[in-house]
Amino acid sequence: EFIPAHLKYAEVLTRYNRDSEALEVLERAYQRYPDRVDLLKAKIEAQAKAEQWLDASLAARQFALLYPEHPEAEAFSAIADTNLRRFQSSLRSQLRGNAIANVLTGIAGYALTGNIFGPLSAVETTVLLLRGESAVGDSITHQLRRELPLVEDEEILAYVNEVGEKLIQQTGRDFNYEFHVILDDRLNAFALPGGKIFINAGAILKTNSEAELAGLLAHELAHAVLSHGFQLATSGGLIGNIAQYLPYGGLASNLLVFSYSREMERQADELGTRILAASGYAADGMHNLMLTLAREDTPSPPAWLSTHPDTKERIHNLERQILQSGFNRYAYEGVERHAEIQERLKPLVEAENERRERRRRR
């Protein structure tokens, strides 16, 4: 049992005022043993001591969402709320003190001078983040909708939204969810803070069933629910990635490459599969999609898969989760209707590809 040793070592480091090293020890230990409440509590306490209020809030919220049946889940939700209020209070203090430059690593220095929100000062950026992750997602979505070629076909959008609506009932977060389809035949998808989900048309065309598409959407929803995009935003990672690809230069491939950590992907796989199964879909929708993509013999993997490392390990973990949790692998697949939507979508993608080719030749 190595857990007490990790905790004791962190205590010793703290005693000698080596707080940052103590936090690193606890973070590494918790990544290895993510179900250990004692490690999580120690980590959150260390983050709070370091005034990393947002990190402490997100760590507590993620545990409550990933382990809703745990007897301390409600207590961790309360801890998350408390630390979020501390984070917001800290931002307000920085605004009053006119010391915004040091508020947020990366984002304040970046000052969002790219094509995300238009040029925003560090103060304006901080005000936006003070409004919360939904405000960040709304602002980015507004710009993306202006820049990207989106599907407007009502039947296709109704299909995607219907699938999404089933899933969001099981997410546990009260966001204003949105689903958008980009006219791009590459398989890609991404989630913005506050539940704004974008998928490429290729995500519909290259999935074999509604259940597989739902698995992909559930995974991205899990990233949003677990605030992974907001974590990237507050470190500058999300904004930098979006700035790299806007304005839309005529190529829809590899729209966004989010630098999700291994732990973020594990969490999104776990919660996404649980959302999928609870929504009445075949529980191995995501698992089957990853198997299909992993078997494709292509020089470069699909954009969505290439940004999600350790595919074989993740397939194994999904298989284990489905078996251990007793999820129904034989629930709704939705093959026929999915095929009908694919046929409706194909000419729209072909037309967009032709327009893109004409622009390229000019």
N, C-alpha and C positions, 0 to 999 in steps of 0.2 A: 504494500500500500504506500504509494509515493505522495499521496495528497497531503498528509500532515507535514511532510518534508518541504513541499513547495510553500505551504503556509508559514512554516517556521522560518524558512530562509527569507521570505518576504518580510517577516517581522524583524528579523535581525538587520536586514538592509535598512528598514525604516528607522530602527533604533539609532543607526549611525548616519541618519540624514541622507540616505541614498534612495530617496523616494522614487525617482524615475526608474532606477534599476529594479526596485521592488515591484513596480507596476508592470515592467516588462516580464518579470518572472511569473506574475499572476496571469498575465495575458497569454503567455505561452502555455501555461498549465491549463487554463480554461479552454483553449483551442483543442487541447488533447482530451480533456474530460468535460465536454460541454453540458453534461447533465448534473454536474456537481454544484449544488447550491452554495456550499461553503466557499468554494473558489469564486463563484460569481459575486457573492456578498463582499468578499475581501477585495475583489477587483473593483467593484463599484465604489467601495469606501476609498480605495486608493485614487480612483479617478476623481471623486469628489474632493479629496484632499488637495489634489493637483488643480482643482477648479476646472476640470474637464467635464462640465455639467452636461453638455449634450451627449458626450460619449457614455456617461453614466446613465443618462435617461434612456438612450437607445439600447444599451445592454440589458437593462431591466425590462424594457418593453418587448424586446425580442424573446427573452426567456418566457414571458407571460404568454406570448403568441405561440411559441413553439411547444410549450408544455401547459396547455390550458387546463388539464386535469390535475396538475400539481397542486397540493394544498396551499402553497405559498404564491400561486400565480397572481391572485388578487393583490397580495402585499407588494409584489414586484411592480404591478401596474401603478400602485400608489407611489412607489419609489420613483418610477419613471416620470410621473406627473410632477413630483416635487423637484426633481433635478431639471426638468424642462423649464419650470418656472424660474429656477436659479439661472439657467442659461439666458432666458429672456431678460431677467433683471440685469444680468451682466451686460447684455447688449445695450439696454437702456442707459446704463451708467456710462458706457463708452460713448454713446451718442451725446449725453449731457456733457461729458468731459472732452468732447471733440478729439478723441484719441482712437479713431476708427482703424488706423493703419495696422494696429496689432490685434484687432478683434478676431479675424479669421485667417488662418494660414492659407495662403494661395489666393483665395477669392478676393480679399481686400487689396492685395498687391496687384492682382489681375485687373480689378476694378471694372470688369465686364465691359471693356472697351471694344470688344469684337462685335459680331452681329447677332448677339443673343437677345438682349433687351434694348438694343441701341446702346450708345455710350452711357453707362451709369457710373456715377462716382462711387467711391467706397462707402460714403454715407448712405446713398440711395440703395446700394446693395445690402447694407446692414439692415436698413428699414424693411426691405423685402424679406430678408431671412427672419426678421423679428415677427413678421406676419405668419411665418410657419412654412412647412414644406409644401402645402397645397398652393400657396402663393408663388413659390418658386416654380412649381410644375405648371401652373397656369400661365406664367409669363413666358416660359420656354415654349409651351404648346402654342401660344398665340403666334410666336415668330415662326415656328415650324410649319404651321398651317398656311402661312403666307409664302413659304419658300418651297415646300415640297409638292409634287404632283400626287394628289390624293384621290382615291376612289370615291366617286359621288353616286354610284349606282345604289338606289335605295334597297333593292333586294339583297345585295351583297352586304351592305352595311347592317341591314336588319338581322341577317344571319350571324354576323360577327358579334353584334351587340346582344343578341339572344343568348349566344354561348357565354359571353362575358357576364351577362346578368345572372345566369345560373351560378357562376363561380363567385361573384362578389358577395353573394348571400352568405358565403362561408368564410370570408376573409377576416372578420373581426375588427375591421377598421372602417370608420364612417367617413370615407372620402367621396368626393364628387367624381366618380370614375368616368373615364372616356376611352373609347376604342377607335383608332384611326388606321386606315389601310393605305399604304404607300404603293403607287404603281411602279413596282420594281420586282422582277422575277427572281431575284436572289432570296434565299431563305434567311431572313433576319427579323429581329424583334427587339424592342427595348421598352423599359418602363421609366417614366419620369416621376419625380416626387409628387405625392398627392394622388396617385392612381391614374395617371395619364399613360395609356398603353398605345404604342405604335407597332404595327406589324407590316412587313412587306407582303405584297401579293404573293410572292413566292412561298410564304409560310402557309398559305392556303393551297397553292398549287402542288406543293411537294409533300404535304401531309396526306396520309392514306384514309383518314376518317375524321369525323367531327371530334372524336375522343382524343386523337393525336393533336389536333389544333387546340382543343381545350387544355391539353397538357402543357403545350407551349405557353398559352395565355396564363394558365395557373402559375407557371414558373415565374413569368414576368410580374404578375400580380403579387406574388410572394415577395419579390424584390421591393416593390412599392410599399407593401404592407409592413415590411421589416425595415423600412426607411433606408435602404441601402443607397438609393440615388441621392437622398438628402445628405447622407454621410459623405458621399463623393463630392457633392456640391460644396459642403462646408470646408473641404480640403482643397477645393479648386479643380479636382479631377473631372467632375461632370462638366463644368463650364468649359474647361480647356478642350475637352473632346468635342463638344458641340461647336465651339468656335472654329475648330479645325475643318468642319464640314459645311459651314454656312458662309456665304450664301450658297444655295444649292447649285452646284456647278454642272448640272446635266447628267451626272452619274449617280445612280441611286444605290449602287452597291456599297456595302460596308459603311452604312450611314453613320453609325455610332459604335465605338469600341469602348465599352465601359471596363474599367480596370477593377472588376470585382475581385475580392480576395477569395482564396480557397474556402474560408469559413463562410463567406457570404453565399457562395454557390451551394455549399452543403446545406445551409439554412433554407435557401430558396427551393432546392430540390425536395427537402423534407416537408416544408409547409405547402409547397405547390402540389405535391402528390396527395397530401391530406385534403386540400381544398378540392382537388379533382375527384377523389373518391367520394367525398361528402356531397358532391354536386350531382351524383347519380351517373357519372361516366365510368367507363372501364378504367380501373385504377392504374393500369399499365400504359395509358395513353402516352405519357411522357417517356416512359421506359422504351416503348416500341419505336417512338420517333427517333430516339437517340440510337437505338440499334440499327435502324434503317440508314441513318446518316453516317454512322460509323462504318457501315459496310460499303458505302459508295467508294468506288475506286477512282478517285479524281486527284489531280495534282495538288489542288488546294481544297480544303474542306469548306462547306457552306459558312458564310460569314458568322451566323449565329453560333455554330459549333466551334469555329476557330477561336472565338473569344471566350469560350468556356472550357478551361483546361481539364486534364485528367478524366477524359471521357470514359475509359474502361472502368476506372474506379467508381465513377459516378453511376454507371449502369449497374455495377455490382451492388452499390449501396441502395439504389432504387429497388432492385430485386429483393434485397434483404428486407427493406422497409415494408414492401407490399406483403411479403410472406409473414413477417413477424406481427404486423398489424391486422392481418386477416382481411385485407381489403379485397373487394370483389373485382376480379379481373374480367368477369364476363358480363358486366353491366352494359349500358348503352354505348354502342360504337358510332352509329350514324354514318354509315358508308354511302348509302344511296343519295341522301340529301347533299352530302359533302361533294359528291361527284357532280351533281347538278350545278352547284355554286361554282365549282371549278370551270365547268364549261361556259358559264356566263362571264367569268372573269378573264378567261384566256384572250378573247379578242381585244379587251381593254388594255391588257398588258402589251399585246402585239402592236397595237396602235401607238402606245406610248414609246415603245422601242423604236418604231419607225420615226416618230417625231424627234427622238433623241439622236438618231442616226442622221437625219436631215440637218439638225443643228450642228452636228459634228463636222459635216462636210462643208459647211459655209465658210 
